[in-house]
Amino acid sequence: MRIRLLHGLALLATGLLAGAFGYGAANLVPTFNAVPLDMRLSFHAELMKMNGITVQGAMAVAALGSLALATLTRGRARLIAGAAGLLTLASFLITRLGNVPINGRIKEWALTSTPADHAEILRRWELFNNLRTLTALAAFVLLVILALRQPQPGVRRLPTPA
């Protein structure tokens, strides 16, 4: 029962993380690119204040839940849960080392002015955003696969034909 609860927690957290990043990639980034630059910078800076708390919390729960699940399982389940944990950790590192420093620059630009190479820096932010979205989504998919291959209590498997 403990493993099922832990798996559920890891699955929920990775789903929330993949959903948040996916929504950002599919909806926020195109909107950022469609509005005037000063509006994008102001909104982006404010959005990151909120995301800093919620997204980092989801990443922590997803990574710790997946890695804890890996330590409590064996065989292929351990490999799948461990891979999900490592992918979530990759999302964290991409965010921390890629997106967060650029977010700090965007916050400064919102108060002052943009540098000449701002478009390239914003493209780099989008690349990091796409990478962390893919790693979070892959972690979620792995935990879904793990859930689907687990036998359900009280449900007997049909014998395989000979």
C-alpha positions in Angstrom: 0.0 0.0 0.0 2.9 2.4 0.8 4.4 1.9 -2.6 1.1 2.6 -4.3 0.6 5.8 -2.4 4.1 6.9 -3.2 3.6 6.0 -6.8 0.4 8.1 -6.8 2.2 11.1 -5.3 5.0 10.9 -7.8 2.6 10.5 -10.6 0.5 13.4 -9.5 3.5 15.7 -9.0 5.1 14.8 -12.4 1.7 15.3 -14.1 1.3 18.7 -12.5 4.9 19.6 -13.5 4.5 18.4 -17.1 1.1 20.1 -17.3 2.5 23.4 -16.1 5.4 23.3 -18.4 3.3 22.1 -21.3 0.7 24.9 -20.8 3.6 27.4 -20.7 5.1 26.1 -23.9 1.8 25.8 -25.8 0.1 28.9 -24.6 2.3 31.4 -22.7 5.3 31.5 -24.9 3.2 32.1 -28.1 1.3 34.8 -26.2 4.6 36.3 -25.0 5.7 36.5 -28.6 2.5 38.1 -29.8 2.4 41.1 -27.4 4.6 44.1 -27.3 8.0 43.5 -25.7 7.4 45.7 -22.7 4.2 43.9 -21.9 5.9 40.5 -22.2 8.8 41.5 -19.9 6.5 42.9 -17.2 4.2 39.9 -17.3 7.1 37.4 -17.5 8.7 39.0 -14.4 5.5 38.8 -12.4 4.7 35.3 -13.5 8.1 34.0 -12.5 7.5 35.3 -8.9 4.5 32.9 -8.6 6.1 30.1 -10.6 9.2 30.1 -8.4 7.2 28.7 -5.5 4.8 26.4 -7.2 7.0 24.9 -9.9 9.9 24.3 -7.6 7.6 22.6 -5.2 6.2 20.3 -7.9 9.7 19.5 -9.1 10.9 18.6 -5.6 7.9 16.4 -4.9 8.2 14.7 -8.3 11.9 14.1 -8.0 11.8 12.9 -4.4 8.7 10.8 -5.0 10.1 9.1 -8.1 13.5 8.5 -6.5 11.9 7.1 -3.3 9.7 4.9 -5.4 12.9 3.6 -7.2 14.4 2.7 -3.8 11.3 0.8 -2.7 10.9 -1.3 -5.9 12.9 -3.8 -7.7 13.7 -4.8 -11.3 12.2 -3.0 -14.2 10.0 -0.9 -11.9 13.1 0.4 -10.1 14.7 1.4 -13.5 11.5 3.1 -14.7 11.0 5.1 -11.5 14.7 5.9 -11.3 14.7 7.2 -14.8 11.6 9.3 -14.0 13.4 10.8 -11.0 16.5 11.6 -13.1 14.4 13.2 -15.8 12.6 15.3 -13.2 16.0 16.2 -11.7 17.1 17.2 -15.3 14.0 19.5 -15.4 15.2 21.1 -12.2 18.7 21.6 -13.4 17.6 23.0 -16.8 15.3 25.4 -14.9 17.9 26.4 -12.3 20.9 26.8 -14.6 19.1 27.9 -17.8 15.8 29.6 -17.2 16.3 31.2 -13.8 19.3 33.3 -14.7 17.5 34.6 -17.8 14.4 35.3 -15.7 16.6 37.5 -13.5 17.8 39.4 -16.6 14.2 39.8 -17.8 13.2 41.2 -14.4 16.0 43.8 -14.8 14.9 44.6 -18.4 11.3 45.2 -17.2 12.6 48.0 -15.0 15.3 49.4 -17.4 15.8 48.6 -21.0 16.6 45.6 -23.2 20.1 44.9 -24.5 20.7 44.6 -28.2 20.9 40.8 -28.1 17.6 40.4 -26.1 15.9 38.4 -28.9 18.7 35.8 -28.8 18.5 35.6 -25.0 14.7 35.1 -25.1 15.1 32.4 -27.8 17.6 30.7 -25.4 15.0 30.9 -22.6 12.4 29.3 -24.9 14.9 26.5 -25.8 15.5 25.8 -22.1 11.7 25.9 -21.5 11.2 23.3 -24.3 13.9 21.0 -22.9 12.5 21.1 -19.4 9.0 20.5 -20.7 10.2 17.4 -22.6 12.0 16.0 -19.6 9.0 16.6 -17.3 6.7 15.0 -19.9 9.0 12.0 -20.3 9.1 11.5 -16.5 5.3 11.6 -16.4 5.0 9.1 -19.2 7.3 6.7 -17.5 5.3 6.8 -14.3 2.1 6.3 -16.3 3.7 3.3 -18.0 4.7 2.0 -14.6 1.2 2.4 -13.3 -0.3 0.6 -16.3 1.9 -2.4 -16.0 1.2 -2.9 -12.3 -1.4 -5.6 -11.5 -4.4 -4.2 -9.7 -5.2 -5.7 -6.3 -8.1 -8.2 -6.7 -7.9 -8.3 -10.4 -6.7 -11.6 -11.9 -4.7 -11.6 -15.1 -6.0 -13.7 -17.9 -3.8 -16.6 -18.9 -1.7 -16.0 -22.0 -2.7 -18.3 -24.9 -0.3 -21.1 -25.6 
